[in-house]
Amino acid sequence: MESPIERIKLSQTAKDQLLKLRRNTKIDQWNILCRWAFCRSLAEP
């Protein structure tokens, strides 16, 4: 099954936050980071 969303646009602030998270966690793939961040955002009230 193919995903309907192939790309999303991020603000510069979001990119900077992902870069910081990437450095701190040593996770090198954007896909994993973005999925993790999305799931985390859903868990917040």
N, CA, C and O atoms as a Tripos MOL2 file, in Angstrom:
@<TRIPOS>MOLECULE
protein
  180   179    45     0     0
PROTEIN
NO_CHARGES

@<TRIPOS>ATOM
      1 N           0.8370   -1.1770    0.0000 N.3       1 MET1
      2 CA          0.0000    0.0000    0.0000 C.3       1 MET1
      3 C           0.8860    1.2460    0.0000 C.2       1 MET1
      4 O           1.7900    1.3790    0.8250 O.2       1 MET1
      5 N           0.6180    2.1360   -0.9180 N.am      2 GLU2
      6 CA          1.4280    3.3390   -1.0460 C.3       2 GLU2
      7 C           0.8470    4.4710   -0.2020 C.2       2 GLU2
      8 O          -0.3680    4.6630   -0.1500 O.2       2 GLU2
      9 N           1.7080    5.1950    0.4380 N.am      3 SER3
     10 CA          1.2840    6.3150    1.2680 C.3       3 SER3
     11 C           0.7930    7.4700    0.3980 C.2       3 SER3
     12 O           1.4380    7.8020   -0.5970 O.2       3 SER3
     13 N          -0.3340    8.0880    0.7510 N.am      4 PRO4
     14 CA         -0.8400    9.2060   -0.0480 C.3       4 PRO4
     15 C          -0.0080   10.4800    0.1090 C.2       4 PRO4
     16 O          -0.0560   11.3580   -0.7530 O.2       4 PRO4
     17 N           0.7460   10.5880    1.1890 N.am      5 ILE5
     18 CA          1.5720   11.7740    1.4270 C.3       5 ILE5
     19 C           3.0300   11.3890    1.2280 C.2       5 ILE5
     20 O           3.5570   10.5260    1.9310 O.2       5 ILE5
     21 N           3.6700   12.0330    0.2700 N.am      6 GLU6
     22 CA          5.0750   11.7290    0.0190 C.3       6 GLU6
     23 C           6.0040   12.7440    0.6660 C.2       6 GLU6
     24 O           7.1040   12.3970    1.0960 O.2       6 GLU6
     25 N           5.5650   13.9970    0.7360 N.am      7 ARG7
     26 CA          6.3990   15.0470    1.3280 C.3       7 ARG7
     27 C           5.5400   16.0050    2.1290 C.2       7 ARG7
     28 O           4.3690   16.2350    1.8270 O.2       7 ARG7
     29 N           6.1510   16.5460    3.1430 N.am      8 ILE8
     30 CA          5.5120   17.6270    3.8810 C.3       8 ILE8
     31 C           6.5010   18.7810    3.9480 C.2       8 ILE8
     32 O           7.7150   18.5770    3.9240 O.2       8 ILE8
     33 N           5.9730   19.9810    4.0310 N.am      9 LYS9
     34 CA          6.8320   21.1590    4.1420 C.3       9 LYS9
     35 C           6.9510   21.5360    5.6100 C.2       9 LYS9
     36 O           5.9740   21.5170    6.3590 O.2       9 LYS9
     37 N           8.1630   21.8750    5.9990 N.am     10 LEU10
     38 CA          8.4240   22.2790    7.3730 C.3      10 LEU10
     39 C           8.9420   23.7040    7.4000 C.2      10 LEU10
     40 O           9.6310   24.1510    6.4830 O.2      10 LEU10
     41 N           8.6000   24.4030    8.4590 N.am     11 SER11
     42 CA          9.1460   25.7470    8.6400 C.3      11 SER11
     43 C          10.6210   25.6300    9.0200 C.2      11 SER11
     44 O          11.0980   24.5520    9.3740 O.2      11 SER11
     45 N          11.3210   26.7290    8.9450 N.am     12 GLN12
     46 CA         12.7380   26.7210    9.3160 C.3      12 GLN12
     47 C          12.9060   26.3650   10.7870 C.2      12 GLN12
     48 O          13.8590   25.6800   11.1570 O.2      12 GLN12
     49 N          11.9890   26.8260   11.6230 N.am     13 THR13
     50 CA         12.0470   26.4960   13.0500 C.3      13 THR13
     51 C          11.9040   24.9940   13.2590 C.2      13 THR13
     52 O          12.6340   24.4000   14.0530 O.2      13 THR13
     53 N          10.9650   24.3840   12.5480 N.am     14 ALA14
     54 CA         10.7650   22.9330   12.6620 C.3      14 ALA14
     55 C          11.9940   22.1770   12.1750 C.2      14 ALA14
     56 O          12.3890   21.1780   12.7760 O.2      14 ALA14
     57 N          12.5960   22.6480   11.0910 N.am     15 LYS15
     58 CA         13.8120   22.0070   10.5770 C.3      15 LYS15
     59 C          14.9370   22.0980   11.6010 C.2      15 LYS15
     60 O          15.6680   21.1320   11.8190 O.2      15 LYS15
     61 N          15.0720   23.2650   12.2260 N.am     16 ASP16
     62 CA         16.1090   23.4490   13.2440 C.3      16 ASP16
     63 C          15.8820   22.5210   14.4330 C.2      16 ASP16
     64 O          16.8280   21.9480   14.9730 O.2      16 ASP16
     65 N          14.6170   22.3770   14.8360 N.am     17 GLN17
     66 CA         14.2950   21.4870   15.9460 C.3      17 GLN17
     67 C          14.6140   20.0380   15.5930 C.2      17 GLN17
     68 O          15.1410   19.2940   16.4210 O.2      17 GLN17
     69 N          14.2930   19.6370   14.3620 N.am     18 LEU18
     70 CA         14.6010   18.2750   13.9330 C.3      18 LEU18
     71 C          16.1040   18.0360   13.8590 C.2      18 LEU18
     72 O          16.5820   16.9570   14.2100 O.2      18 LEU18
     73 N          16.8480   19.0380   13.4030 N.am     19 LEU19
     74 CA         18.3050   18.8980   13.3590 C.3      19 LEU19
     75 C          18.8810   18.7140   14.7660 C.2      19 LEU19
     76 O          19.7700   17.8900   14.9810 O.2      19 LEU19
     77 N          18.3630   19.4900   15.7160 N.am     20 LYS20
     78 CA         18.8220   19.3710   17.1040 C.3      20 LYS20
     79 C          18.4750   17.9890   17.6600 C.2      20 LYS20
     80 O          19.2970   17.3520   18.3200 O.2      20 LYS20
     81 N          17.2590   17.5380   17.3890 N.am     21 LEU21
     82 CA         16.8280   16.2170   17.8360 C.3      21 LEU21
     83 C          17.6710   15.1210   17.1860 C.2      21 LEU21
     84 O          18.0250   14.1300   17.8240 O.2      21 LEU21
     85 N          17.9780   15.3140   15.9260 N.am     22 ARG22
     86 CA         18.7970   14.3540   15.1860 C.3      22 ARG22
     87 C          20.2000   14.2420   15.7880 C.2      22 ARG22
     88 O          20.7350   13.1420   15.9300 O.2      22 ARG22
     89 N          20.7840   15.3770   16.1380 N.am     23 ARG23
     90 CA         22.1100   15.3700   16.7650 C.3      23 ARG23
     91 C          22.0730   14.6960   18.1370 C.2      23 ARG23
     92 O          22.9550   13.9060   18.4740 O.2      23 ARG23
     93 N          21.0400   15.0180   18.9250 N.am     24 ASN24
     94 CA         20.9720   14.5000   20.2940 C.3      24 ASN24
     95 C          20.6620   13.0090   20.3590 C.2      24 ASN24
     96 O          21.1760   12.3070   21.2290 O.2      24 ASN24
     97 N          19.8250   12.5180   19.4430 N.am     25 THR25
     98 CA         19.4150   11.1160   19.4870 C.3      25 THR25
     99 C          20.2890   10.2140   18.6300 C.2      25 THR25
    100 O          20.2590    8.9920   18.7760 O.2      25 THR25
    101 N          21.0670   10.8150   17.7360 N.am     26 LYS26
    102 CA         21.9100   10.0750   16.7860 C.3      26 LYS26
    103 C          21.0810    9.2160   15.8260 C.2      26 LYS26
    104 O          21.5850    8.2420   15.2660 O.2      26 LYS26
    105 N          19.8080    9.5820   15.6400 N.am     27 ILE27
    106 CA         18.9600    8.9220   14.6410 C.3      27 ILE27
    107 C          19.2010    9.6430   13.3280 C.2      27 ILE27
    108 O          18.9400   10.8420   13.2200 O.2      27 ILE27
    109 N          19.6970    8.9270   12.3310 N.am     28 ASP28
    110 CA         20.1120    9.6020   11.1030 C.3      28 ASP28
    111 C          19.0360    9.6820   10.0260 C.2      28 ASP28
    112 O          19.2330   10.3730    9.0260 O.2      28 ASP28
    113 N          17.9230    9.0100   10.1930 N.am     29 GLN29
    114 CA         16.8960    9.0420    9.1510 C.3      29 GLN29
    115 C          15.7640    9.9910    9.5390 C.2      29 GLN29
    116 O          15.1900    9.8910   10.6230 O.2      29 GLN29
    117 N          15.4570   10.9180    8.6220 N.am     30 TRP30
    118 CA         14.3980   11.9000    8.8600 C.3      30 TRP30
    119 C          13.0540   11.2170    9.0550 C.2      30 TRP30
    120 O          12.2470   11.6510    9.8770 O.2      30 TRP30
    121 N          12.8120   10.1560    8.3080 N.am     31 ASN31
    122 CA         11.5390    9.4610    8.3590 C.3      31 ASN31
    123 C          11.2300    8.9820    9.7790 C.2      31 ASN31
    124 O          10.1180    9.1620   10.2750 O.2      31 ASN31
    125 N          12.2000    8.3880   10.4080 N.am     32 ILE32
    126 CA         12.0160    7.8810   11.7690 C.3      32 ILE32
    127 C          11.7590    9.0300   12.7310 C.2      32 ILE32
    128 O          10.8680    8.9460   13.5770 O.2      32 ILE32
    129 N          12.5250   10.0930   12.6090 N.am     33 LEU33
    130 CA         12.3410   11.2510   13.4930 C.3      33 LEU33
    131 C          10.9620   11.8790   13.3230 C.2      33 LEU33
    132 O          10.2990   12.2080   14.3070 O.2      33 LEU33
    133 N          10.5360   12.0420   12.0870 N.am     34 CYS34
    134 CA          9.2410   12.6730   11.8300 C.3      34 CYS34
    135 C           8.0900   11.8080   12.3230 C.2      34 CYS34
    136 O           7.1130   12.3250   12.8640 O.2      34 CYS34
    137 N           8.1970   10.5040   12.1410 N.am     35 ARG35
    138 CA          7.1480    9.6030   12.6490 C.3      35 ARG35
    139 C           7.0870    9.6570   14.1700 C.2      35 ARG35
    140 O           6.0040    9.7020   14.7540 O.2      35 ARG35
    141 N           8.2520    9.6530   14.8040 N.am     36 TRP36
    142 CA          8.3130    9.7180   16.2540 C.3      36 TRP36
    143 C           7.6970   11.0280   16.7550 C.2      36 TRP36
    144 O           6.9180   11.0320   17.7090 O.2      36 TRP36
    145 N           8.0520   12.1280   16.1060 N.am     37 ALA37
    146 CA          7.5330   13.4350   16.5090 C.3      37 ALA37
    147 C           6.0260   13.5160   16.2980 C.2      37 ALA37
    148 O           5.3120   14.0860   17.1230 O.2      37 ALA37
    149 N           5.5410   12.9510   15.2030 N.am     38 PHE38
    150 CA          4.1020   12.9600   14.9320 C.3      38 PHE38
    151 C           3.3500   12.1700   16.0040 C.2      38 PHE38
    152 O           2.3410   12.6430   16.5270 O.2      38 PHE38
    153 N           3.8280   10.9870   16.3280 N.am     39 CYS39
    154 CA          3.1760   10.1710   17.3620 C.3      39 CYS39
    155 C           3.2140   10.8750   18.7150 C.2      39 CYS39
    156 O           2.2500   10.8310   19.4800 O.2      39 CYS39
    157 N           4.3250   11.5130   18.9920 N.am     40 ARG40
    158 CA          4.4560   12.2570   20.2530 C.3      40 ARG40
    159 C           3.4470   13.4020   20.3170 C.2      40 ARG40
    160 O           2.8580   13.6610   21.3660 O.2      40 ARG40
    161 N           3.2540   14.0820   19.1900 N.am     41 SER41
    162 CA          2.3130   15.2060   19.1730 C.3      41 SER41
    163 C           0.8760   14.7260   19.3550 C.2      41 SER41
    164 O           0.0540   15.4450   19.9230 O.2      41 SER41
    165 N           0.5650   13.5300   18.8840 N.am     42 LEU42
    166 CA         -0.7820   12.9880   19.0610 C.3      42 LEU42
    167 C          -1.0550   12.6230   20.5130 C.2      42 LEU42
    168 O          -2.2020   12.6470   20.9600 O.2      42 LEU42
    169 N          -0.0160   12.2900   21.2370 N.am     43 ALA43
    170 CA         -0.1670   11.8930   22.6320 C.3      43 ALA43
    171 C          -0.4270   13.0830   23.5530 C.2      43 ALA43
    172 O          -0.9150   12.9060   24.6690 O.2      43 ALA43
    173 N          -0.1030   14.2960   23.0950 N.am     44 GLU44
    174 CA         -0.3210   15.4880   23.9160 C.3      44 GLU44
    175 C          -1.7920   15.8810   23.8890 C.2      44 GLU44
    176 O          -2.4550   15.7600   22.8590 O.2      44 GLU44
    177 N          -2.3010   16.3530   25.0310 N.am     45 PRO45
    178 CA         -3.7280   16.7490   25.0720 C.3      45 PRO45
    179 C          -4.0320   17.9940   24.2700 C.2      45 PRO45
    180 O          -5.1810   18.4320   24.2210 O.2      45 PRO45
@<TRIPOS>BOND
     1     1     2 1
     2     2     3 1
     3     3     4 2
     4     3     5 am
     5     5     6 1
     6     6     7 1
     7     7     8 2
     8     7     9 am
     9     9    10 1
    10    10    11 1
    11    11    12 2
    12    11    13 am
    13    13    14 1
    14    14    15 1
    15    15    16 2
    16    15    17 am
    17    17    18 1
    18    18    19 1
    19    19    20 2
    20    19    21 am
    21    21    22 1
    22    22    23 1
    23    23    24 2
    24    23    25 am
    25    25    26 1
    26    26    27 1
    27    27    28 2
    28    27    29 am
    29    29    30 1
    30    30    31 1
    31    31    32 2
    32    31    33 am
    33    33    34 1
    34    34    35 1
    35    35    36 2
    36    35    37 am
    37    37    38 1
    38    38    39 1
    39    39    40 2
    40    39    41 am
    41    41    42 1
    42    42    43 1
    43    43    44 2
    44    43    45 am
    45    45    46 1
    46    46    47 1
    47    47    48 2
    48    47    49 am
    49    49    50 1
    50    50    51 1
    51    51    52 2
    52    51    53 am
    53    53    54 1
    54    54    55 1
    55    55    56 2
    56    55    57 am
    57    57    58 1
    58    58    59 1
    59    59    60 2
    60    59    61 am
    61    61    62 1
    62    62    63 1
    63    63    64 2
    64    63    65 am
    65    65    66 1
    66    66    67 1
    67    67    68 2
    68    67    69 am
    69    69    70 1
    70    70    71 1
    71    71    72 2
    72    71    73 am
    73    73    74 1
    74    74    75 1
    75    75    76 2
    76    75    77 am
    77    77    78 1
    78    78    79 1
    79    79    80 2
    80    79    81 am
    81    81    82 1
    82    82    83 1
    83    83    84 2
    84    83    85 am
    85    85    86 1
    86    86    87 1
    87    87    88 2
    88    87    89 am
    89    89    90 1
    90    90    91 1
    91    91    92 2
    92    91    93 am
    93    93    94 1
    94    94    95 1
    95    95    96 2
    96    95    97 am
    97    97    98 1
    98    98    99 1
    99    99   100 2
   100    99   101 am
   101   101   102 1
   102   102   103 1
   103   103   104 2
   104   103   105 am
   105   105   106 1
   106   106   107 1
   107   107   108 2
   108   107   109 am
   109   109   110 1
   110   110   111 1
   111   111   112 2
   112   111   113 am
   113   113   114 1
   114   114   115 1
   115   115   116 2
   116   115   117 am
   117   117   118 1
   118   118   119 1
   119   119   120 2
   120   119   121 am
   121   121   122 1
   122   122   123 1
   123   123   124 2
   124   123   125 am
   125   125   126 1
   126   126   127 1
   127   127   128 2
   128   127   129 am
   129   129   130 1
   130   130   131 1
   131   131   132 2
   132   131   133 am
   133   133   134 1
   134   134   135 1
   135   135   136 2
   136   135   137 am
   137   137   138 1
   138   138   139 1
   139   139   140 2
   140   139   141 am
   141   141   142 1
   142   142   143 1
   143   143   144 2
   144   143   145 am
   145   145   146 1
   146   146   147 1
   147   147   148 2
   148   147   149 am
   149   149   150 1
   150   150   151 1
   151   151   152 2
   152   151   153 am
   153   153   154 1
   154   154   155 1
   155   155   156 2
   156   155   157 am
   157   157   158 1
   158   158   159 1
   159   159   160 2
   160   159   161 am
   161   161   162 1
   162   162   163 1
   163   163   164 2
   164   163   165 am
   165   165   166 1
   166   166   167 1
   167   167   168 2
   168   167   169 am
   169   169   170 1
   170   170   171 1
   171   171   172 2
   172   171   173 am
   173   173   174 1
   174   174   175 1
   175   175   176 2
   176   175   177 am
   177   177   178 1
   178   178   179 1
   179   179   180 2
@<TRIPOS>SUBSTRUCTURE
     1 MET1         2 RESIDUE 1 A MET
     2 GLU2         6 RESIDUE 1 A GLU
     3 SER3        10 RESIDUE 1 A SER
     4 PRO4        14 RESIDUE 1 A PRO
     5 ILE5        18 RESIDUE 1 A ILE
     6 GLU6        22 RESIDUE 1 A GLU
     7 ARG7        26 RESIDUE 1 A ARG
     8 ILE8        30 RESIDUE 1 A ILE
     9 LYS9        34 RESIDUE 1 A LYS
    10 LEU10       38 RESIDUE 1 A LEU
    11 SER11       42 RESIDUE 1 A SER
    12 GLN12       46 RESIDUE 1 A GLN
    13 THR13       50 RESIDUE 1 A THR
    14 ALA14       54 RESIDUE 1 A ALA
    15 LYS15       58 RESIDUE 1 A LYS
    16 ASP16       62 RESIDUE 1 A ASP
    17 GLN17       66 RESIDUE 1 A GLN
    18 LEU18       70 RESIDUE 1 A LEU
    19 LEU19       74 RESIDUE 1 A LEU
    20 LYS20       78 RESIDUE 1 A LYS
    21 LEU21       82 RESIDUE 1 A LEU
    22 ARG22       86 RESIDUE 1 A ARG
    23 ARG23       90 RESIDUE 1 A ARG
    24 ASN24       94 RESIDUE 1 A ASN
    25 THR25       98 RESIDUE 1 A THR
    26 LYS26      102 RESIDUE 1 A LYS
    27 ILE27      106 RESIDUE 1 A ILE
    28 ASP28      110 RESIDUE 1 A ASP
    29 GLN29      114 RESIDUE 1 A GLN
    30 TRP30      118 RESIDUE 1 A TRP
    31 ASN31      122 RESIDUE 1 A ASN
    32 ILE32      126 RESIDUE 1 A ILE
    33 LEU33      130 RESIDUE 1 A LEU
    34 CYS34      134 RESIDUE 1 A CYS
    35 ARG35      138 RESIDUE 1 A ARG
    36 TRP36      142 RESIDUE 1 A TRP
    37 ALA37      146 RESIDUE 1 A ALA
    38 PHE38      150 RESIDUE 1 A PHE
    39 CYS39      154 RESIDUE 1 A CYS
    40 ARG40      158 RESIDUE 1 A ARG
    41 SER41      162 RESIDUE 1 A SER
    42 LEU42      166 RESIDUE 1 A LEU
    43 ALA43      170 RESIDUE 1 A ALA
    44 GLU44      174 RESIDUE 1 A GLU
    45 PRO45      178 RESIDUE 1 A PRO
